[in-house]
Amino acid sequence: MTTWSQLAEKTLIALGFFISSISFVLISLSLWDFISADLFSFGISSGIRVLGSCAIIGCLLSAVGYGIGDYFNNEAKE
């Protein structure tokens, strides 16, 4: 694995984990009525839907990061 692929892998995993964690905290706070979910509403989407979408984006970024590592590790074995 090259240094660029390792950097991309670590960056995507860290960014995805960060986005998912922040979304989880904000969803929890809005469900417990500490903050209003309407703060995050955008257009016709409700705030909880926007926060849920951000959490999904974070999970997908992490999955791509782990996939980069698997792709380059399997390519070297062949």
ABEGO torsion letter per residue (X at the ends): XBAAAAAAAAAAAAAAAAAAAAAAAAAAAAAAGABBAAAABBEABBAAAAAAAAAAAAAAAAAAAAAAAAAAAAAAAX
